[in-house]
Amino acid sequence: MFQTEDEFIILSAIKIGLNNTEIKEKFGIELIKNDSRLNALYQKYGVCSINELLQIADLKKVEVLPKEKIPYYQYEGSELVHKIKICKKDMINLIKFFENVSDSEQEYEIMKLFDRIEIKKLNS
C-alpha cells in the first residue's frame, strides 16, 4: 500500500488511539470534517468508516511516497482521484452494456486492458 507522508502519519496516529486534537498538537496536522487525506485512506483500503480502516490497515505493509510517485492513484490538489483513459468506442460499448442493466445499485469493476474493456459484476 502506498501512502503520502500525511496519510501515513494520520493512520499511524489513529492506530495508536490519538484523537484529532492530539494529532494536531503532536504532528501539526489538523483533520477537518471530510478531510481529503482520510478520504484517500478510505478509498485506498476500500472502506467507509474509521473502524473498518483500523481493522484492515497494516502499517507494516505501507510505503510512503510523494503524491506524484504513488502508482495507480492520482491526486488533484489534495484529492485522490481515479482516472481511466477511455476512447469513444469503449464508451459506446459501456453505454450499450449498462442500457441492459436493471439494478441501478449493482456495482461493477471496470478494467481497461490494452485493447478492450472488461466489466465484472461485484458481489454476485
PELINZI-V49998 format. One record per run of one state. SS is the DSSP state (H for helix, E for strand, - for the rest). FROM is the first residue (numbers start at 1). LEN is the number of residues. If there is no record, write none. Layout:
{{SS,FROM,LEN} {SS,FROM,LEN}}
//
This chain:
{{-,1,1} {E,2,2} {-,4,1} {H,5,11} {-,16,4} {H,20,8} {-,28,8} {H,36,10} {-,46,4} {H,50,7} {-,57,2} {H,59,3} {-,62,1} {E,63,2} {-,65,2} {H,67,3} {-,70,4} {E,74,3} {-,77,2} {E,79,3} {-,82,6} {H,88,12} {-,100,8} {E,108,5} {-,113,4} {E,117,5} {-,122,3}}
//
